[in-house]
């Protein structure tokens, strides 16, 4: 049976959220990411892409290309909130939604077409709702296979809608460069080029045995199959998250554990908020530390009972931090610090009560109260005193 697959991608997601939330940024080159000295571009607006700026580019290089670009620090809470709305919309059109990241997903709408219309009709409905409900823009590819759907969503960005019919599948794929095939990186591209293969169509017409001889059985068969338009991978509905975390790269290396503890407390509150929003608790806490020589270490511990209390997560992470070597000398200063909550379980899962259950419940109720206040008055409406004090000191 021919399937109808959609690949939906939010255009310039992080930058688009920033421009949506701050009208002063609209129409301007916006870069989302870290500091100019050591950060990278996590996302960039289409106005900045006109200068050749791309995601993952060093921020220093991006600012060299566009000195007037506006650098905005990422706000993962806002992006997670927008992503939740995005996936709620997708879920209204099919139960088969495979999330690839916060801002893109595959949908198999084959079973939905009799009720909701054909693939292009569903794609237009999704694009309209994303614009009306989230004030964001989505590009959509519609095709009978995942490979073509993903390529199609990218080809007419921004605000694109490309439909690839089953009859037109090979005509769509074959003129494209081989780098459009999943699994073709620079090394494989060079090997294919040495064989005179530059387009997907040329790969499709090349003897498969010769591809296997040069690339190995796995890669050779894989590329030959995709080039013929054969992609049997199904859309796999999104599984539950295995961890929720937050980390930060600093403008200046830190060697003060007290300062790092304050940062961990803020990160723990952010992680706890996301746990509660997903109706989850965590049983394990992971501390992530990257030193100034780029060595990275992790320290993990298991809690006596699962929690979504930011205070509990922070105390656990700070205790792990106390056992980590941090000193004011090369190789022992910290350039990145983060916290992750793992071993997740549903909030309503049965659990054994402990002697300190009242204290644990108070911590979670405090977090829920903070969530309600933030939802009503904004996330900056309520903060821990230590973070307000730190902001005052920084200014």
Beta strands, then each sheet from edge to edge (+ up, - down):
strand 1: 5-10
strand 2: 30-33
strand 3: 41-44
strand 4: 70-72
strand 5: 97-101
strand 6: 104-108
strand 7: 138-143
strand 8: 161-163
strand 9: 243-254
strand 10: 280-291
strand 11: 296-307
strand 12: 334-346
sheet 1: 5+ 6- 1+ 7- 8-
sheet 2: 3+ 2- 4-
sheet 3: 9+ 12- 10+ 11-
end
